[in-house]
């Protein structure tokens, strides 16, 4: 759970989220050839749901870019795939 912990720390520091959910989806991809072998830590595929005022006034693409920038080190290494759901607190309360 080291990668997930690092992600949580970085996203919390960057966005001060009201809500942050990190789901490890790696088990769904264990059969992929690239995910097999000694290098696979079981922390390669994630879905991040993040609610933060920091996303106000930003497009969906900009929000994803910000999250990817915050996790650049992980995306260059252990993370193979990252799904992002980013919203502001007002968008969630109005849903």
Secondary structure, DSSP 4 states (H G I P E B T S, - for coil): -HHHHHHHHHHHHHH--SEEEEEE-GGGGTTSGGG-STT--S--EEEEEEE-GGGTT--HHHHHHHHHHHTHHHHHTT-SEEEEEEE-HHHHHT-
